[in-house]
Amino acid sequence: MISSKRPVLAIDFDGTIVENKYPSIGKPKLFAIDTLKKLQKKGFVLILWTYRSGESLDQAVEFCKKQGIDFYAVNKSYPEEIYSDDISRKINADIFIDDRNIGGFIGWGKIYRELIGEDEDLVRIENKKEGFFKSIFKRK
């Protein structure tokens, strides 16, 4: 089992990491790859949690590996888990990230801010915008 100070994240593939083109692999969702890499780097435990199985699952895992994302486990709570009719198929995770959440998918930018806090790059961009708008609307 894992021992982590950061939450374990169970992340869906189709419609969440990539656009939903199942059984094909869609284009990566905006900020998905960068966010997952940053979360991984910050010590979050990532589990791929998807409907896919067999060859289509292998393709999804390979796609993510090529993007630099390595999952702790795939459709399992831990890598050594062996499927059996005697155990629940529910993944043991702290947070589930899925496009089918109530209210829909909130986007990777918001997910990052919820889990980590403000992204320094985003704050820098917002500050530049504020400075720009103040400069063009200042009264003479």
Secondary structure, 3 states (H helix, E strand, C coil): CCCCCCCEEEECCECCCECCCCCCCCCECCCHHHHHHHHHHCCCEEEECCCCCHHHHHHHHHHHHHCCCCCCEECCCCCCCCCCCCCCCCCCCCEEECCCCCCCCCCHHHHHHHHCCCCHHHHHHHHHHHHHHHHHHCCC
